[in-house]
Amino acid sequence: MDAKTKVVNMHEAKTTLSRLVADAIAGDDVVLAKAGKPMVRLVPVRQKMKPRKLGIWKGKVKLADDFDAPLPEELLDLFYNGPIFPPDPTK
């Protein structure tokens, strides 16, 4: 456990449970211990995500008819055989 971990004994946890839950929800690392020995970690429950709505971008995005057409040979040659870094025009 790192220095940011809040270790709380069971007796203290019983009296301050609401605060410990709020700390865990806020992102604090909360560990409950018994006789100084860490026993459990208090973590927030992940909320279920809403299902995605399909078609939300329909009619809002336009693709060119040739968007998947082959690239020109000159450009392909640069991709596969060109320099990794183009020459610096300032030099």
JOSULCOR-V432522 format. One record per backbone hydrogen bond with DSSP energy under -0.5 kcal/mol. NH is the residue of the N-H (numbers start at 1). CO is the residue of the C=O. Records with the same first field share a line. If there is no record, write none. Layout:
NH=CO ; CO
This chain:
5=2
6=29
7=5
8=6 ; 31
10=33
13=9
14=10
15=11
16=12
20=16
21=17
22=18
23=19
24=20
25=21
26=22
27=24
28=23
30=28 ; 42
31=6
32=40
33=8
34=37
37=34
38=36
39=32
40=32
42=30
43=41
54=52
56=53
58=55
60=57
61=57
67=64
69=66
75=72
76=72
77=73
78=74
79=75
80=76
81=77
82=77 ; 78
86=84
89=87
91=88
